[in-house]
Amino acid sequence: MDIALLNGISDLSTFDRNTAAVNKTNKNETFENLFQSALSMVNNTNDLTNAAKNAEMSYALGFNENTHDLQVAQQKANLSLQYTVAVRNKVLESYKEIMNLQF
């Protein structure tokens, strides 16, 4: 029996520990990236909603007589809000599915 082959097996145990640590780090980074992306989407939606409110106020006060700009700003805010709500609903649906899994 060749003992050198058995020594090679012991190196595999340290490899598995290192791989598990790397995978856990990657999962944490992936979740953080996903969370930051969702936060960015909410901030973008908020910015578009504020821009639509400002366009509405400037139109109401007579500073801007172009209704096209007002409608574009309102439509951007509306679409952004619909998209954000749709993503939120899918995330909640996915969370509920995961919680219902039986192990």
N, C-alpha and C positions, 0 to 999 in steps of 0.2 A: 504494500500500500504506500502511495506517495504522499508524504506529509505536506509537501509544498502545495498540493491541491487543496488541502483542508485549510491552510492559512489564507488562501484566496477567498474562501467562503466568509471568513471573519470580517473581511473588508466590506462585504455586502451589507452587513448589519449597520455599519456607520453610514453607508450610502443611503439606506432607507430612512434613517433619522434626519439626515440633511435634506432629503427630498421632501419629507413631511413638513419640515420647517419652511421650505421654499414654497410649497403648495399653500400653506396657511397664509403666508405673507402675500402671495398672489391673490388669494381669495379676499383678503382684507383690502388690498389695493383695488381690486375689481369692484367691491362694494363701495369703496370711497369714491371711485370714479363715477359709478352709477348715481350715487347720492349727490355728488357735485353737479352732475349733468341735470338732474331733476331740479336742484336748487337754482341753477342757471336758467332753466326753462321757466320756473315760477317768477324769477326776477325779470326776465324778458317780458313775460305776460303782464306783470305789474307796470313795467315801463311803457308798454304799448297802451295799456288802459289809461295811464296818466296822460299820455300824449293825445289820446282821443278826448279825454276830458278837457285838456287845454285847447284843443282845436274847437271843441264845442263852445267853450267859453269865449274864445276869440271871435267865433262866428256870431254868437249871441250879442256880444258887445259891439259888433260892427267893425272890428279890426280886420276881419277877413270876410270877403263877400263870395269867395269861391266855395261852392257847396261840394265840389268834387273832392277837394282836399279833406273836408270834414267826413265825407262818406268813406274815403279810403282809410282814414285813421280809425274810424269806427269799425270798419270791416276787418282791418288788421287785428284790432283788439279782440273782436268777436271770434275770429278764427283761432287766434292764439289761446284764448280762454277755452274754446271747445276742444282743442288739441290737448291742453293741459289736463282738463277734466277727463278726457278719454284715456290718457296715459295713467292718471290716478286710478280710474276705475279698473283698468287692466292689472295694475299692481295690486290693488286690493283683492281682486278676483284670484290672482296667482297666490297671494298670501293665504287666502281662505282654502284654496286647493291644497297647499302645502300643509296647513294645519289639519286638514281632514285625512291626510295620509296615515295609514296604519302601518306600524313597523312590527 
